[in-house]
C-alpha cells in the first residue's frame, strides 16, 4: 500500500515540474519580446497601428463637424 502513495506523490511532482517548465518558457518569450522591441510582435502584425487608428478618428470627427447638406430636413 505504501508504494501506491509514492506513485501518487511522483505523479503530483511530475505535474508540478511540467507546470513550472511551461510557465518559465512563457516567461522567457515575454522577456524576449520586451528586450527586443525591434522584432515584430503578434499584436503589431494582427491589427491596425496607432497611427491608422488616429487617422480614422480624425476622419470621423471631421465628418461630424461638417454642416449637413440639407439643414431644412425636419419633422414637419
Secondary structure by P-SEA (a helix, b strand, c coil): caaaaaaaaaaaaaaaaaaaaaaaaaaaaaaaaaaccccccccccccccaaaaaaaaaaaaaaaaccccccccccc
